[in-house]
C-alpha cells in the first residue's frame, strides 16, 4: 500500500429532493391530523399483519415534508434504530418529527417498550434540536397519541 492509498476515502453526499412547495404541504395541528396522514400512507393489506415504524418530517411551521419508513418487524414488535430516525430528519432539515407505528393486535395501548423508546428518542432529539412532538400508535380503525396522554 502506497502513502497515497492511505488517504483515499469515500465521499458521502446528502440530497433532499423537494417535490411539493412548502405552502402546499399538509399542516399538522393535532394528533388527528398526524393520524390521518399516517393512515393515508399505511398499506391496508399489512396494517393488521406486522408492525411497522415510520416518521413524519415536519418543517418549522409543522408542515409535513415527508414520511419515512424506518423499520418493519413481526406481529408483536419492530426494532427502531435512532440513528436511522435522526439521519432522515437531519438529511431533510426537519425541525420536528412525529413517530408512528401500528399494533396489528388492534390494541392501541402503549407498551412499556413503546414508552421507553419514545423517551429515548425525545432525549436524542433534544441534543440535535429536533423536536419529537408526538408518537401515534395506529390500527386500521383507531389511534392513540402520546401527546394527548401527556406521555411526551
Buried (B, 14 or more C-beta within 10 A) or exposed (E): EEEEEEEEEEEEEEEEEEEEEEEEBBEBEEBEBBBBBBBEBBEEEEBBEBBBBBBBBBBEEBBBBBBBEBBEBEEEBBEBEBEBBBEBBEEBEBBBBBBBBBBBEEEBEBEEEBBEBBBBBBEBBEEEEBBBBBBBBBBEEEBBBBBBEEBB
